Amino acid sequence: MEQRRSLRFATLGPAGTNHELVTRRYLAFHGLEDAEVVLIDDFFEGLAMMDDGRAGFMVQVAVHPDCADVVSRAHFDYGIRIIDTFISPSRELAILTRVEVTEPRTLALQPATRGYADISAWSDHVPVSSIMRIAEGLLEGRYDSGLTTLEFAERHPGRFRVDTVIGTVDDPWLVFGVERVSTGGLVAWPESPGRRQFR
């Protein structure tokens, strides 16, 4: 029996990313208890998975640096469309530094987070694909500092100092699917919380 495409949601890994957290929130919101989250290394891999049936949907934060390319390739190369959007806060973020480093020079960050804090104190900014890859790199000593989850410092007491608490960010998210939902007009939520502010 063919697996139901609609119940497999691809999103950015590894485990513990904001993408995984928010995708699981989205599935819970819609009551999709039997849906599966498939963690991918990049969104172009996710498009290929949707194209060959290994995934039915994909969730991506709209501020991801690859977002514009993913949207255009989805539409023009694969016939995949954006079928939903929503807003969700991220995990609490912070800039962490390994405690043994007195004068940190390297700061690992996911490029979309570059504007979240003043990073001028670090001379070398290292782009990394996800906040959880940054956390792994900090544990392995590859970076002096990293912009990752505050929770990571709490899970490894004594290993890191917290240089800057950023908190959560309310990000816009996109859901990709194989069936178009727009019929040429606007697709919007008539009673959205934003609309209440217009009255």
N, C-alpha and C positions, 0 to 999 in steps of 0.2 A: 504494500500500500504506500502511495506517495505521501511524504511528510507535508503537513500543511505549512506552506510558506509564511502565512500571515502570523504564525506564532513564534517565529525566530527573528529577533531584533539584534542587529549588529551595532556595536558601538566601540569606542576606543578603549583599549586595555592599557596596562595590565589590570588585574583585580585591584579595586580600591580607588580607581580614578573617579573624578566628578562625573564623567560620562557614565560609568557603571551605576553610581549612586542615583543619578537623575533618571536614567533609563528605568531603573527598578521603581523609582517613585512614580514615573509615568505609567508603567504597567499596573502598579497597585491602584493608582487613581482610576484606571479603566477596568479594574477587576479582572485582569488577565493573569490569574494565578498559574495557569498552565503554560504561559509563554516562556520561552528560553532566551537568555541574553548570551550572545556570542561576542566575545572580546576579540578585537582586531588590532593590528599594528598601525594601519592607516585607513583612511576613508575610501581610497581608491580600491583597496582590497575589498572593502564592504560593498562598493558598487558592483564589482565582479561577482561577489557572492550573491547579490540580489539578481544579477543578470542570469546566472546559471541555476538559480533556485535554492541555493544553500541558505538564503535568508530572505525573508519577505519584506522587512522594514529595516531602516537604519536611523539612528538618532545621533545628531551632531550639534554641538554648541555653535551658534551663529558667529561667535567671535573667533573661532578657530582660524589660524592663518591660511589653511587650505580651503576654507568654506566657499569662496567665490569659484574656485576651480572645480570643486566637487559639485556645486550646483550646476555649472555649465556642462561638465562632462556627464552628469546624471541625465540632464535633459537631452543633450544633443548626441551623445554617444550611446546611451542605453535606453532612452525613453522612460527614465525613472523621474518621478515628480515629487515635489514637496507636497505632502498631504495633510500636514498639521504643524502648528507652532504652539509654543507655550513658554512660560517664564518659570524659572526655578532658581532658588539660591544654591550656591556652591557649598562645599565643605568650608569650614573656617580655615583661612589661609594665613601664612606667616612666613617671614624670612628667618630661616634657622641657620646657625653657624656651628660647626663642630667645635666643642669646648676647647680642644687642644690648639686651635688656630687663634693666635692673638691678633694678627693683622690680616684679615681675609682679603683675598684679591679676586678669586673666581666666584662668580655667582651664577648658578644654574637656574634657568627659568624657561617656562613654556612661553614662546613668543607672544601669545595673546595676553599674557599677564604683565608685559613690560611696563605698562603705564599704571600698574596697581600701587606702586610705592616708589619712593625716591631711591634709585639704585646707583646714584652717582658715586657712592663711597667705594664701589667695587670697580676695579679697572678692567676686568675681563668678564664679559657676559657670555655665557655658554647656552645656546639654544638646545632645549631638550624636548622630546615629543610629548611628555605628560608629566604631571606633578608626581606621580608614583615612580616614574623612572628617575626623577630628581631625588626622591627619597632613597631609592636603592643606591644611587651614586654617592649620596652623602654617607650612607652606612659603609660603603666600600672605600671612602676617602678620596673619591675622584674630584670632588668640589669642596672648596672651603665653606661655601654657603649655598643655600638653595631656597627658592620660593616654592613651598609645598604646603602640606596640611599642618595646622597647629597640633592636631591629634597625633601626628607622627612623633613630635617631641615628647608628648605625654606618654606614648607607648615605649619610649627609649629614655627613661629618666637618667640624667647625668651625662648623656652623650652630646646634647645640643643646648645652646643658649638661644633664646628667642630675641632676635634683633628688632623685628617689627611685626606687630600684630596687624594684619590686614582685615580680618573678619570675613564675612561672606559677601558675595557679589550676586545680584539678581541678574542672571544671564538669560538671553533669548535662545530658544532651542528649536531645531528643525527636525521634523520626522519625514523621511523619504519612504515612498511606497511605489508600487507598480501600476496602480490605477489612479488616473487623474481625478482630482476632486473639483477643480475649477472648470466651469463650463464657459469661461470667457469673462465672467464677472468677479467681483470681489468676494472672497470667502472670509467672513469675520464673525465674531461672537457678538450678537446684537446686545446682550446684557452684560458685556465684559466689565470688570472692575474699572478699567480705564474710562469707559463711557460715563460712568457715574461722576467722574471728575469734570466732564464737559457740561454738566447740567447746572 
